[in-house]
Amino acid sequence: MARKPERLRVWDLPTRVFHWSLAAGVAVALSTGFIGGDLMEVHGKAGIAIAGLIAFRLVWGIGGSTYARFASFVRGPAPIRAALRGEWQGVGHNPLGALSVLGLLGLAAVQVATGLCGNDDIAFTGPLYALVSKDTSDLLTDLHQRGVWLLLALIALHLGAIAFYVRVKKNNLVLPMLTGWTEKPGFAAEPARGGGLIAFLVALGIALAVAWTLAGGLLPPPAPAAAATPNW
């Protein structure tokens, strides 16, 4: 009877929840942004949720488990060259995958930052619109609209790389991000460790604080509308 392949724990639960939550948030933001109209309110809320998720990932990249930490996968040019030659060995994000992660997180953060102060010249304004002038808001809105195409290009490249690994290299990168486990490689590798409850609560608290602040939590409430004077 054939033995089942040994498994190795790679991705912790918070990392997996973050990954799929970010994918869902970006999908909602893209679709509502293109449709516009009444869905712009949903678009804005999706952007704030994405900001909170990015904040969580940045903190979790320091205090999370082994392969979620930036120190474990953000590498210099030599490992990248080794990955391009097919010589890199490791678990978690390979050096090229790390570039994809950093690019997507960075561009998503830029999109959120430009959208927070943006407007659609009709009825929608970002939650921090009041902090900038109309000209600045228009400039940020233009950058936001242009940046979406670069974001779509990075997403397409990311999905294409995953398909390449599945079809050509016979390495399913999706399943471990669903289950947290991968087949043990043919070289020495340790299971993910660390990223306990305290680190999770700190990351979650910071994420919620960022989302609340960017939603306008520190801004003064809008002044009540003046009552109409009767025309007697």
Order of alpha helices (4+ residues) and beta strands (2+ residues): beta-alpha-alpha-alpha-alpha-alpha-alpha-alpha-beta-alpha
